Amino acid sequence: MNNTTIINSFNPLHCANRLKAVGVPDKHAEEYAEILTETIEGNLATKTALKTELKLLEQRLVIKLGGLIAGVTVLIIGVLGLLIQLHH
């Protein structure tokens, strides 16, 4: 479900009417519905956006792990070289 689907499933007029039905003054009910609409539009992420962000995080993690593995490999080679020199 993307943002458009979520927003389309939220009906601000229906929300305002429900608030009015339980005694909320018209102006307040309409403002609450508008605030909810703005909040939904501004804060929900689509599945596509989340998948894209997850893919970017995965790529960054692979790069960092690759750097870590390379660093540890160089360290091990250096220690082995030192041990070989000390042994002779």
PDB file of N, CA, C and O in Angstrom, chain B, residues numbered from 101:
ATOM      1  N   MET B 101       0.864  -1.176   0.000  1.00  0.00           N
ATOM      2  CA  MET B 101       0.000   0.000   0.000  1.00  0.00           C
ATOM      3  C   MET B 101       0.902   1.228   0.000  1.00  0.00           C
ATOM      4  O   MET B 101       1.765   1.359   0.868  1.00  0.00           O
ATOM      5  N   ASN B 102       0.714   2.125  -0.960  1.00  0.00           N
ATOM      6  CA  ASN B 102       1.549   3.321  -1.010  1.00  0.00           C
ATOM      7  C   ASN B 102       0.852   4.494  -0.340  1.00  0.00           C
ATOM      8  O   ASN B 102      -0.285   4.369   0.117  1.00  0.00           O
ATOM      9  N   ASN B 103       1.538   5.643  -0.282  1.00  0.00           N
ATOM     10  CA  ASN B 103       0.954   6.827   0.376  1.00  0.00           C
ATOM     11  C   ASN B 103      -0.393   7.197  -0.221  1.00  0.00           C
ATOM     12  O   ASN B 103      -1.331   7.523   0.506  1.00  0.00           O
ATOM     13  N   THR B 104      -0.489   7.148  -1.547  1.00  0.00           N
ATOM     14  CA  THR B 104      -1.735   7.524  -2.197  1.00  0.00           C
ATOM     15  C   THR B 104      -2.865   6.626  -1.735  1.00  0.00           C
ATOM     16  O   THR B 104      -3.963   7.106  -1.456  1.00  0.00           O
ATOM     17  N   THR B 105      -2.611   5.331  -1.649  1.00  0.00           N
ATOM     18  CA  THR B 105      -3.633   4.397  -1.196  1.00  0.00           C
ATOM     19  C   THR B 105      -4.032   4.690   0.241  1.00  0.00           C
ATOM     20  O   THR B 105      -5.217   4.679   0.573  1.00  0.00           O
ATOM     21  N   ILE B 106      -3.062   4.949   1.085  1.00  0.00           N
ATOM     22  CA  ILE B 106      -3.354   5.238   2.490  1.00  0.00           C
ATOM     23  C   ILE B 106      -4.162   6.528   2.599  1.00  0.00           C
ATOM     24  O   ILE B 106      -5.156   6.591   3.323  1.00  0.00           O
ATOM     25  N   ILE B 107      -3.725   7.553   1.872  1.00  0.00           N
ATOM     26  CA  ILE B 107      -4.424   8.832   1.935  1.00  0.00           C
ATOM     27  C   ILE B 107      -5.826   8.697   1.352  1.00  0.00           C
ATOM     28  O   ILE B 107      -6.779   9.270   1.880  1.00  0.00           O
ATOM     29  N   ASN B 108      -5.953   7.939   0.263  1.00  0.00           N
ATOM     30  CA  ASN B 108      -7.275   7.745  -0.322  1.00  0.00           C
ATOM     31  C   ASN B 108      -8.197   6.981   0.617  1.00  0.00           C
ATOM     32  O   ASN B 108      -9.414   7.160   0.562  1.00  0.00           O
ATOM     33  N   SER B 109      -7.644   6.135   1.475  1.00  0.00           N
ATOM     34  CA  SER B 109      -8.485   5.400   2.410  1.00  0.00           C
ATOM     35  C   SER B 109      -8.870   6.256   3.613  1.00  0.00           C
ATOM     36  O   SER B 109      -9.791   5.899   4.349  1.00  0.00           O
ATOM     37  N   PHE B 110      -8.192   7.365   3.824  1.00  0.00           N
ATOM     38  CA  PHE B 110      -8.551   8.291   4.894  1.00  0.00           C
ATOM     39  C   PHE B 110      -9.408   9.393   4.284  1.00  0.00           C
ATOM     40  O   PHE B 110      -8.973  10.102   3.376  1.00  0.00           O
ATOM     41  N   ASN B 111     -10.607   9.527   4.782  1.00  0.00           N
ATOM     42  CA  ASN B 111     -11.541  10.512   4.252  1.00  0.00           C
ATOM     43  C   ASN B 111     -11.711  11.618   5.280  1.00  0.00           C
ATOM     44  O   ASN B 111     -12.382  11.419   6.292  1.00  0.00           O
ATOM     45  N   PRO B 112     -11.108  12.795   5.037  1.00  0.00           N
ATOM     46  CA  PRO B 112     -11.185  13.877   6.021  1.00  0.00           C
ATOM     47  C   PRO B 112     -12.627  14.351   6.271  1.00  0.00           C
ATOM     48  O   PRO B 112     -12.972  14.746   7.384  1.00  0.00           O
ATOM     49  N   LEU B 113     -13.462  14.306   5.226  1.00  0.00           N
ATOM     50  CA  LEU B 113     -14.853  14.722   5.397  1.00  0.00           C
ATOM     51  C   LEU B 113     -15.581  13.752   6.329  1.00  0.00           C
ATOM     52  O   LEU B 113     -16.331  14.172   7.210  1.00  0.00           O
ATOM     53  N   HIS B 114     -15.355  12.466   6.128  1.00  0.00           N
ATOM     54  CA  HIS B 114     -15.955  11.448   7.003  1.00  0.00           C
ATOM     55  C   HIS B 114     -15.466  11.631   8.445  1.00  0.00           C
ATOM     56  O   HIS B 114     -16.242  11.532   9.396  1.00  0.00           O
ATOM     57  N   CYS B 115     -14.177  11.898   8.583  1.00  0.00           N
ATOM     58  CA  CYS B 115     -13.595  12.121   9.910  1.00  0.00           C
ATOM     59  C   CYS B 115     -14.252  13.321  10.586  1.00  0.00           C
ATOM     60  O   CYS B 115     -14.663  13.245  11.744  1.00  0.00           O
ATOM     61  N   ALA B 116     -14.346  14.420   9.856  1.00  0.00           N
ATOM     62  CA  ALA B 116     -14.959  15.631  10.418  1.00  0.00           C
ATOM     63  C   ALA B 116     -16.418  15.379  10.790  1.00  0.00           C
ATOM     64  O   ALA B 116     -16.881  15.812  11.845  1.00  0.00           O
ATOM     65  N   ASN B 117     -17.131  14.681   9.923  1.00  0.00           N
ATOM     66  CA  ASN B 117     -18.542  14.387  10.210  1.00  0.00           C
ATOM     67  C   ASN B 117     -18.701  13.504  11.446  1.00  0.00           C
ATOM     68  O   ASN B 117     -19.629  13.702  12.230  1.00  0.00           O
ATOM     69  N   ARG B 118     -17.825  12.553  11.625  1.00  0.00           N
ATOM     70  CA  ARG B 118     -17.890  11.698  12.829  1.00  0.00           C
ATOM     71  C   ARG B 118     -17.627  12.516  14.080  1.00  0.00           C
ATOM     72  O   ARG B 118     -18.293  12.336  15.100  1.00  0.00           O
ATOM     73  N   LEU B 119     -16.651  13.418  13.998  1.00  0.00           N
ATOM     74  CA  LEU B 119     -16.369  14.276  15.151  1.00  0.00           C
ATOM     75  C   LEU B 119     -17.564  15.178  15.468  1.00  0.00           C
ATOM     76  O   LEU B 119     -17.927  15.360  16.630  1.00  0.00           O
ATOM     77  N   LYS B 120     -18.160  15.732  14.432  1.00  0.00           N
ATOM     78  CA  LYS B 120     -19.341  16.579  14.624  1.00  0.00           C
ATOM     79  C   LYS B 120     -20.487  15.785  15.256  1.00  0.00           C
ATOM     80  O   LYS B 120     -21.231  16.304  16.088  1.00  0.00           O
ATOM     81  N   ALA B 121     -20.617  14.516  14.845  1.00  0.00           N
ATOM     82  CA  ALA B 121     -21.712  13.662  15.337  1.00  0.00           C
ATOM     83  C   ALA B 121     -21.608  13.415  16.842  1.00  0.00           C
ATOM     84  O   ALA B 121     -22.614  13.160  17.504  1.00  0.00           O
ATOM     85  N   VAL B 122     -20.388  13.490  17.381  1.00  0.00           N
ATOM     86  CA  VAL B 122     -20.224  13.264  18.827  1.00  0.00           C
ATOM     87  C   VAL B 122     -20.084  14.575  19.588  1.00  0.00           C
ATOM     88  O   VAL B 122     -19.681  14.588  20.751  1.00  0.00           O
ATOM     89  N   GLY B 123     -20.419  15.676  18.924  1.00  0.00           N
ATOM     90  CA  GLY B 123     -20.487  16.939  19.634  1.00  0.00           C
ATOM     91  C   GLY B 123     -19.313  17.884  19.490  1.00  0.00           C
ATOM     92  O   GLY B 123     -19.291  18.935  20.130  1.00  0.00           O
ATOM     93  N   VAL B 124     -18.336  17.540  18.666  1.00  0.00           N
ATOM     94  CA  VAL B 124     -17.215  18.453  18.447  1.00  0.00           C
ATOM     95  C   VAL B 124     -17.717  19.594  17.553  1.00  0.00           C
ATOM     96  O   VAL B 124     -18.349  19.333  16.530  1.00  0.00           O
ATOM     97  N   PRO B 125     -17.452  20.840  17.917  1.00  0.00           N
ATOM     98  CA  PRO B 125     -17.896  21.965  17.092  1.00  0.00           C
ATOM     99  C   PRO B 125     -17.375  21.845  15.655  1.00  0.00           C
ATOM    100  O   PRO B 125     -16.277  21.341  15.422  1.00  0.00           O
ATOM    101  N   ASP B 126     -18.179  22.316  14.701  1.00  0.00           N
ATOM    102  CA  ASP B 126     -17.850  22.176  13.282  1.00  0.00           C
ATOM    103  C   ASP B 126     -16.428  22.632  12.949  1.00  0.00           C
ATOM    104  O   ASP B 126     -15.663  21.895  12.327  1.00  0.00           O
ATOM    105  N   LYS B 127     -16.087  23.828  13.358  1.00  0.00           N
ATOM    106  CA  LYS B 127     -14.771  24.393  13.039  1.00  0.00           C
ATOM    107  C   LYS B 127     -13.644  23.514  13.596  1.00  0.00           C
ATOM    108  O   LYS B 127     -12.639  23.288  12.922  1.00  0.00           O
ATOM    109  N   HIS B 128     -13.817  23.025  14.821  1.00  0.00           N
ATOM    110  CA  HIS B 128     -12.798  22.159  15.428  1.00  0.00           C
ATOM    111  C   HIS B 128     -12.704  20.827  14.702  1.00  0.00           C
ATOM    112  O   HIS B 128     -11.607  20.337  14.432  1.00  0.00           O
ATOM    113  N   ALA B 129     -13.845  20.247  14.389  1.00  0.00           N
ATOM    114  CA  ALA B 129     -13.861  18.952  13.702  1.00  0.00           C
ATOM    115  C   ALA B 129     -13.157  19.050  12.357  1.00  0.00           C
ATOM    116  O   ALA B 129     -12.373  18.173  11.993  1.00  0.00           O
ATOM    117  N   GLU B 130     -13.438  20.116  11.622  1.00  0.00           N
ATOM    118  CA  GLU B 130     -12.806  20.304  10.310  1.00  0.00           C
ATOM    119  C   GLU B 130     -11.305  20.532  10.442  1.00  0.00           C
ATOM    120  O   GLU B 130     -10.530  20.036   9.625  1.00  0.00           O
ATOM    121  N   GLU B 131     -10.892  21.274  11.457  1.00  0.00           N
ATOM    122  CA  GLU B 131      -9.465  21.524  11.673  1.00  0.00           C
ATOM    123  C   GLU B 131      -8.746  20.235  12.078  1.00  0.00           C
ATOM    124  O   GLU B 131      -7.643  19.973  11.597  1.00  0.00           O
ATOM    125  N   TYR B 132      -9.348  19.432  12.949  1.00  0.00           N
ATOM    126  CA  TYR B 132      -8.753  18.147  13.342  1.00  0.00           C
ATOM    127  C   TYR B 132      -8.566  17.258  12.119  1.00  0.00           C
ATOM    128  O   TYR B 132      -7.518  16.633  11.953  1.00  0.00           O
ATOM    129  N   ALA B 133      -9.585  17.204  11.265  1.00  0.00           N
ATOM    130  CA  ALA B 133      -9.496  16.379  10.058  1.00  0.00           C
ATOM    131  C   ALA B 133      -8.377  16.868   9.146  1.00  0.00           C
ATOM    132  O   ALA B 133      -7.649  16.060   8.569  1.00  0.00           O
ATOM    133  N   GLU B 134      -8.237  18.172   9.012  1.00  0.00           N
ATOM    134  CA  GLU B 134      -7.169  18.745   8.186  1.00  0.00           C
ATOM    135  C   GLU B 134      -5.792  18.427   8.770  1.00  0.00           C
ATOM    136  O   GLU B 134      -4.864  18.080   8.038  1.00  0.00           O
ATOM    137  N   ILE B 135      -5.670  18.547  10.081  1.00  0.00           N
ATOM    138  CA  ILE B 135      -4.396  18.226  10.744  1.00  0.00           C
ATOM    139  C   ILE B 135      -4.036  16.757  10.535  1.00  0.00           C
ATOM    140  O   ILE B 135      -2.880  16.435  10.258  1.00  0.00           O
ATOM    141  N   LEU B 136      -5.005  15.879  10.664  1.00  0.00           N
ATOM    142  CA  LEU B 136      -4.758  14.446  10.445  1.00  0.00           C
ATOM    143  C   LEU B 136      -4.319  14.187   9.005  1.00  0.00           C
ATOM    144  O   LEU B 136      -3.399  13.406   8.765  1.00  0.00           O
ATOM    145  N   THR B 137      -4.970  14.835   8.060  1.00  0.00           N
ATOM    146  CA  THR B 137      -4.598  14.671   6.653  1.00  0.00           C
ATOM    147  C   THR B 137      -3.157  15.121   6.417  1.00  0.00           C
ATOM    148  O   THR B 137      -2.390  14.416   5.761  1.00  0.00           O
ATOM    149  N   GLU B 138      -2.787  16.272   6.939  1.00  0.00           N
ATOM    150  CA  GLU B 138      -1.413  16.772   6.777  1.00  0.00           C
ATOM    151  C   GLU B 138      -0.403  15.846   7.433  1.00  0.00           C
ATOM    152  O   GLU B 138       0.683  15.625   6.898  1.00  0.00           O
ATOM    153  N   THR B 139      -0.761  15.303   8.595  1.00  0.00           N
ATOM    154  CA  THR B 139       0.135  14.384   9.300  1.00  0.00           C
ATOM    155  C   THR B 139       0.343  13.110   8.495  1.00  0.00           C
ATOM    156  O   THR B 139       1.468  12.628   8.361  1.00  0.00           O
ATOM    157  N   ILE B 140      -0.734  12.572   7.965  1.00  0.00           N
ATOM    158  CA  ILE B 140      -0.640  11.347   7.162  1.00  0.00           C
ATOM    159  C   ILE B 140       0.203  11.601   5.920  1.00  0.00           C
ATOM    160  O   ILE B 140       1.087  10.809   5.593  1.00  0.00           O
ATOM    161  N   GLU B 141      -0.064  12.697   5.233  1.00  0.00           N
ATOM    162  CA  GLU B 141       0.676  13.002   4.004  1.00  0.00           C
ATOM    163  C   GLU B 141       2.164  13.227   4.269  1.00  0.00           C
ATOM    164  O   GLU B 141       3.003  12.866   3.444  1.00  0.00           O
ATOM    165  N   GLY B 142       2.491  13.817   5.411  1.00  0.00           N
ATOM    166  CA  GLY B 142       3.878  14.178   5.673  1.00  0.00           C
ATOM    167  C   GLY B 142       4.716  13.120   6.349  1.00  0.00           C
ATOM    168  O   GLY B 142       5.943  13.220   6.342  1.00  0.00           O
ATOM    169  N   ASN B 143       4.092  12.099   6.938  1.00  0.00           N
ATOM    170  CA  ASN B 143       4.864  11.199   7.788  1.00  0.00           C
ATOM    171  C   ASN B 143       4.858   9.734   7.386  1.00  0.00           C
ATOM    172  O   ASN B 143       5.594   8.941   7.974  1.00  0.00           O
ATOM    173  N   LEU B 144       4.072   9.358   6.427  1.00  0.00           N
ATOM    174  CA  LEU B 144       4.044   7.952   6.041  1.00  0.00           C
ATOM    175  C   LEU B 144       4.992   7.707   4.876  1.00  0.00           C
ATOM    176  O   LEU B 144       5.085   8.520   3.956  1.00  0.00           O
ATOM    177  N   ALA B 145       5.679   6.600   4.922  1.00  0.00           N
ATOM    178  CA  ALA B 145       6.595   6.232   3.848  1.00  0.00           C
ATOM    179  C   ALA B 145       5.980   5.110   3.026  1.00  0.00           C
ATOM    180  O   ALA B 145       5.276   4.250   3.556  1.00  0.00           O
ATOM    181  N   THR B 146       6.249   5.126   1.749  1.00  0.00           N
ATOM    182  CA  THR B 146       5.766   4.054   0.885  1.00  0.00           C
ATOM    183  C   THR B 146       6.666   2.835   1.042  1.00  0.00           C
ATOM    184  O   THR B 146       7.796   2.939   1.519  1.00  0.00           O
ATOM    185  N   LYS B 147       6.151   1.686   0.635  1.00  0.00           N
ATOM    186  CA  LYS B 147       6.970   0.473   0.649  1.00  0.00           C
ATOM    187  C   LYS B 147       8.173   0.650  -0.262  1.00  0.00           C
ATOM    188  O   LYS B 147       9.273   0.197   0.057  1.00  0.00           O
ATOM    189  N   THR B 148       7.966   1.303  -1.383  1.00  0.00           N
ATOM    190  CA  THR B 148       9.063   1.530  -2.334  1.00  0.00           C
ATOM    191  C   THR B 148      10.160   2.376  -1.695  1.00  0.00           C
ATOM    192  O   THR B 148      11.345   2.073  -1.835  1.00  0.00           O
ATOM    193  N   ALA B 149       9.762   3.439  -0.992  1.00  0.00           N
ATOM    194  CA  ALA B 149      10.756   4.286  -0.332  1.00  0.00           C
ATOM    195  C   ALA B 149      11.504   3.507   0.738  1.00  0.00           C
ATOM    196  O   ALA B 149      12.720   3.646   0.872  1.00  0.00           O
ATOM    197  N   LEU B 150      10.788   2.687   1.502  1.00  0.00           N
ATOM    198  CA  LEU B 150      11.439   1.884   2.542  1.00  0.00           C
ATOM    199  C   LEU B 150      12.383   0.859   1.940  1.00  0.00           C
ATOM    200  O   LEU B 150      13.477   0.643   2.462  1.00  0.00           O
ATOM    201  N   LYS B 151      11.972   0.220   0.844  1.00  0.00           N
ATOM    202  CA  LYS B 151      12.837  -0.761   0.182  1.00  0.00           C
ATOM    203  C   LYS B 151      14.094  -0.089  -0.367  1.00  0.00           C
ATOM    204  O   LYS B 151      15.189  -0.645  -0.278  1.00  0.00           O
ATOM    205  N   THR B 152      13.936   1.104  -0.933  1.00  0.00           N
ATOM    206  CA  THR B 152      15.087   1.842  -1.452  1.00  0.00           C
ATOM    207  C   THR B 152      16.055   2.187  -0.334  1.00  0.00           C
ATOM    208  O   THR B 152      17.265   2.004  -0.472  1.00  0.00           O
ATOM    209  N   GLU B 153      15.519   2.687   0.777  1.00  0.00           N
ATOM    210  CA  GLU B 153      16.369   3.038   1.919  1.00  0.00           C
ATOM    211  C   GLU B 153      17.069   1.807   2.479  1.00  0.00           C
ATOM    212  O   GLU B 153      18.247   1.867   2.832  1.00  0.00           O
ATOM    213  N   LEU B 154      16.353   0.699   2.561  1.00  0.00           N
ATOM    214  CA  LEU B 154      16.948  -0.544   3.056  1.00  0.00           C
ATOM    215  C   LEU B 154      18.076  -1.001   2.141  1.00  0.00           C
ATOM    216  O   LEU B 154      19.114  -1.462   2.619  1.00  0.00           O
ATOM    217  N   LYS B 155      17.883  -0.878   0.833  1.00  0.00           N
ATOM    218  CA  LYS B 155      18.915  -1.270  -0.122  1.00  0.00           C
ATOM    219  C   LYS B 155      20.159  -0.386   0.053  1.00  0.00           C
ATOM    220  O   LYS B 155      21.282  -0.889   0.017  1.00  0.00           O
ATOM    221  N   LEU B 156      19.965   0.919   0.241  1.00  0.00           N
ATOM    222  CA  LEU B 156      21.103   1.824   0.460  1.00  0.00           C
ATOM    223  C   LEU B 156      21.845   1.482   1.751  1.00  0.00           C
ATOM    224  O   LEU B 156      23.075   1.499   1.783  1.00  0.00           O
ATOM    225  N   LEU B 157      21.105   1.176   2.807  1.00  0.00           N
ATOM    226  CA  LEU B 157      21.739   0.789   4.071  1.00  0.00           C
ATOM    227  C   LEU B 157      22.522  -0.509   3.908  1.00  0.00           C
ATOM    228  O   LEU B 157      23.613  -0.664   4.455  1.00  0.00           O
ATOM    229  N   GLU B 158      21.949  -1.434   3.149  1.00  0.00           N
ATOM    230  CA  GLU B 158      22.636  -2.708   2.901  1.00  0.00           C
ATOM    231  C   GLU B 158      23.941  -2.469   2.146  1.00  0.00           C
ATOM    232  O   GLU B 158      24.963  -3.071   2.476  1.00  0.00           O
ATOM    233  N   GLN B 159      23.918  -1.604   1.143  1.00  0.00           N
ATOM    234  CA  GLN B 159      25.122  -1.299   0.375  1.00  0.00           C
ATOM    235  C   GLN B 159      26.190  -0.660   1.259  1.00  0.00           C
ATOM    236  O   GLN B 159      27.368  -1.005   1.163  1.00  0.00           O
ATOM    237  N   ARG B 160      25.779   0.266   2.115  1.00  0.00           N
ATOM    238  CA  ARG B 160      26.731   0.905   3.030  1.00  0.00           C
ATOM    239  C   ARG B 160      27.335  -0.115   3.992  1.00  0.00           C
ATOM    240  O   ARG B 160      28.527  -0.060   4.295  1.00  0.00           O
ATOM    241  N   LEU B 161      26.521  -1.030   4.464  1.00  0.00           N
ATOM    242  CA  LEU B 161      27.002  -2.063   5.381  1.00  0.00           C
ATOM    243  C   LEU B 161      28.013  -2.975   4.686  1.00  0.00           C
ATOM    244  O   LEU B 161      29.037  -3.326   5.273  1.00  0.00           O
ATOM    245  N   VAL B 162      27.733  -3.358   3.449  1.00  0.00           N
ATOM    246  CA  VAL B 162      28.656  -4.209   2.695  1.00  0.00           C
ATOM    247  C   VAL B 162      29.995  -3.493   2.504  1.00  0.00           C
ATOM    248  O   VAL B 162      31.054  -4.105   2.648  1.00  0.00           O
ATOM    249  N   ILE B 163      29.949  -2.215   2.186  1.00  0.00           N
ATOM    250  CA  ILE B 163      31.184  -1.432   1.998  1.00  0.00           C
ATOM    251  C   ILE B 163      31.975  -1.369   3.302  1.00  0.00           C
ATOM    252  O   ILE B 163      33.191  -1.564   3.307  1.00  0.00           O
ATOM    253  N   LYS B 164      31.283  -1.098   4.402  1.00  0.00           N
ATOM    254  CA  LYS B 164      31.980  -1.012   5.692  1.00  0.00           C
ATOM    255  C   LYS B 164      32.555  -2.365   6.107  1.00  0.00           C
ATOM    256  O   LYS B 164      33.675  -2.435   6.613  1.00  0.00           O
ATOM    257  N   LEU B 165      31.796  -3.434   5.894  1.00  0.00           N
ATOM    258  CA  LEU B 165      32.308  -4.767   6.237  1.00  0.00           C
ATOM    259  C   LEU B 165      33.494  -5.136   5.356  1.00  0.00           C
ATOM    260  O   LEU B 165      34.456  -5.748   5.822  1.00  0.00           O
ATOM    261  N   GLY B 166      33.423  -4.761   4.077  1.00  0.00           N
ATOM    262  CA  GLY B 166      34.544  -5.017   3.174  1.00  0.00           C
ATOM    263  C   GLY B 166      35.800  -4.303   3.652  1.00  0.00           C
ATOM    264  O   GLY B 166      36.892  -4.870   3.628  1.00  0.00           O
ATOM    265  N   GLY B 167      35.642  -3.058   4.087  1.00  0.00           N
ATOM    266  CA  GLY B 167      36.779  -2.301   4.614  1.00  0.00           C
ATOM    267  C   GLY B 167      37.334  -2.938   5.869  1.00  0.00           C
ATOM    268  O   GLY B 167      38.549  -3.010   6.053  1.00  0.00           O
ATOM    269  N   LEU B 168      36.446  -3.400   6.733  1.00  0.00           N
ATOM    270  CA  LEU B 168      36.870  -4.049   7.969  1.00  0.00           C
ATOM    271  C   LEU B 168      37.630  -5.337   7.676  1.00  0.00           C
ATOM    272  O   LEU B 168      38.671  -5.599   8.279  1.00  0.00           O
ATOM    273  N   ILE B 169      37.114  -6.136   6.755  1.00  0.00           N
ATOM    274  CA  ILE B 169      37.786  -7.392   6.391  1.00  0.00           C
ATOM    275  C   ILE B 169      39.158  -7.104   5.784  1.00  0.00           C
ATOM    276  O   ILE B 169      40.133  -7.788   6.096  1.00  0.00           O
ATOM    277  N   ALA B 170      39.233  -6.094   4.919  1.00  0.00           N
ATOM    278  CA  ALA B 170      40.527  -5.737   4.315  1.00  0.00           C
ATOM    279  C   ALA B 170      41.509  -5.286   5.388  1.00  0.00           C
ATOM    280  O   ALA B 170      42.678  -5.670   5.358  1.00  0.00           O
ATOM    281  N   GLY B 171      41.046  -4.479   6.331  1.00  0.00           N
ATOM    282  CA  GLY B 171      41.921  -4.007   7.400  1.00  0.00           C
ATOM    283  C   GLY B 171      42.437  -5.140   8.267  1.00  0.00           C
ATOM    284  O   GLY B 171      43.618  -5.178   8.610  1.00  0.00           O
ATOM    285  N   VAL B 172      41.558  -6.058   8.621  1.00  0.00           N
ATOM    286  CA  VAL B 172      41.964  -7.200   9.452  1.00  0.00           C
ATOM    287  C   VAL B 172      42.936  -8.083   8.678  1.00  0.00           C
ATOM    288  O   VAL B 172      43.885  -8.608   9.260  1.00  0.00           O
ATOM    289  N   THR B 173      42.717  -8.253   7.382  1.00  0.00           N
ATOM    290  CA  THR B 173      43.613  -9.064   6.553  1.00  0.00           C
ATOM    291  C   THR B 173      45.014  -8.457   6.526  1.00  0.00           C
ATOM    292  O   THR B 173      46.007  -9.168   6.677  1.00  0.00           O
ATOM    293  N   VAL B 174      45.088  -7.152   6.336  1.00  0.00           N
ATOM    294  CA  VAL B 174      46.392  -6.468   6.337  1.00  0.00           C
ATOM    295  C   VAL B 174      47.070  -6.628   7.695  1.00  0.00           C
ATOM    296  O   VAL B 174      48.276  -6.863   7.767  1.00  0.00           O
ATOM    297  N   LEU B 175      46.303  -6.503   8.755  1.00  0.00           N
ATOM    298  CA  LEU B 175      46.855  -6.666  10.101  1.00  0.00           C
ATOM    299  C   LEU B 175      47.404  -8.078  10.308  1.00  0.00           C
ATOM    300  O   LEU B 175      48.498  -8.251  10.846  1.00  0.00           O
ATOM    301  N   ILE B 176      46.653  -9.067   9.887  1.00  0.00           N
ATOM    302  CA  ILE B 176      47.109 -10.466  10.047  1.00  0.00           C
ATOM    303  C   ILE B 176      48.376 -10.703   9.237  1.00  0.00           C
ATOM    304  O   ILE B 176      49.317 -11.330   9.724  1.00  0.00           O
ATOM    305  N   ILE B 177      48.405 -10.204   7.998  1.00  0.00           N
ATOM    306  CA  ILE B 177      49.605 -10.379   7.166  1.00  0.00           C
ATOM    307  C   ILE B 177      50.807  -9.689   7.814  1.00  0.00           C
ATOM    308  O   ILE B 177      51.916 -10.222   7.805  1.00  0.00           O
ATOM    309  N   GLY B 178      50.578  -8.505   8.373  1.00  0.00           N
ATOM    310  CA  GLY B 178      51.667  -7.789   9.039  1.00  0.00           C
ATOM    311  C   GLY B 178      52.183  -8.542  10.247  1.00  0.00           C
ATOM    312  O   GLY B 178      53.393  -8.632  10.456  1.00  0.00           O
ATOM    313  N   VAL B 179      51.279  -9.082  11.038  1.00  0.00           N
ATOM    314  CA  VAL B 179      51.689  -9.850  12.230  1.00  0.00           C
ATOM    315  C   VAL B 179      52.430 -11.111  11.805  1.00  0.00           C
ATOM    316  O   VAL B 179      53.452 -11.456  12.398  1.00  0.00           O
ATOM    317  N   LEU B 180      51.927 -11.803  10.783  1.00  0.00           N
ATOM    318  CA  LEU B 180      52.614 -13.014  10.308  1.00  0.00           C
ATOM    319  C   LEU B 180      54.012 -12.672   9.779  1.00  0.00           C
ATOM    320  O   LEU B 180      54.970 -13.401  10.037  1.00  0.00           O
ATOM    321  N   GLY B 181      54.127 -11.558   9.035  1.00  0.00           N
ATOM    322  CA  GLY B 181      55.434 -11.130   8.529  1.00  0.00           C
ATOM    323  C   GLY B 181      56.397 -10.844   9.667  1.00  0.00           C
ATOM    324  O   GLY B 181      57.571 -11.206   9.594  1.00  0.00           O
ATOM    325  N   LEU B 182      55.912 -10.198  10.717  1.00  0.00           N
ATOM    326  CA  LEU B 182      56.734  -9.891  11.875  1.00  0.00           C
ATOM    327  C   LEU B 182      57.173 -11.166  12.579  1.00  0.00           C
ATOM    328  O   LEU B 182      58.330 -11.298  12.977  1.00  0.00           O
ATOM    329  N   LEU B 183      56.234 -12.112  12.731  1.00  0.00           N
ATOM    330  CA  LEU B 183      56.571 -13.384  13.381  1.00  0.00           C
ATOM    331  C   LEU B 183      57.614 -14.159  12.582  1.00  0.00           C
ATOM    332  O   LEU B 183      58.508 -14.782  13.154  1.00  0.00           O
ATOM    333  N   ILE B 184      57.493 -14.115  11.262  1.00  0.00           N
ATOM    334  CA  ILE B 184      58.473 -14.810  10.412  1.00  0.00           C
ATOM    335  C   ILE B 184      59.843 -14.175  10.566  1.00  0.00           C
ATOM    336  O   ILE B 184      60.844 -14.886  10.650  1.00  0.00           O
ATOM    337  N   GLN B 185      59.908 -12.853  10.604  1.00  0.00           N
ATOM    338  CA  GLN B 185      61.192 -12.157  10.765  1.00  0.00           C
ATOM    339  C   GLN B 185      61.810 -12.464  12.129  1.00  0.00           C
ATOM    340  O   GLN B 185      63.022 -12.645  12.244  1.00  0.00           O
ATOM    341  N   LEU B 186      60.980 -12.518  13.141  1.00  0.00           N
ATOM    342  CA  LEU B 186      61.495 -12.790  14.479  1.00  0.00           C
ATOM    343  C   LEU B 186      61.972 -14.238  14.611  1.00  0.00           C
ATOM    344  O   LEU B 186      62.875 -14.522  15.398  1.00  0.00           O
ATOM    345  N   HIS B 187      61.387 -15.130  13.866  1.00  0.00           N
ATOM    346  CA  HIS B 187      61.743 -16.536  13.949  1.00  0.00           C
ATOM    347  C   HIS B 187      63.071 -16.825  13.271  1.00  0.00           C
ATOM    348  O   HIS B 187      63.753 -17.782  13.639  1.00  0.00           O
ATOM    349  N   HIS B 188      63.446 -16.028  12.302  1.00  0.00           N
ATOM    350  CA  HIS B 188      64.707 -16.275  11.586  1.00  0.00           C
ATOM    351  C   HIS B 188      65.819 -15.559  12.210  1.00  0.00           C
ATOM    352  O   HIS B 188      66.953 -15.651  11.741  1.00  0.00           O
TER     353      HIS B 188
END
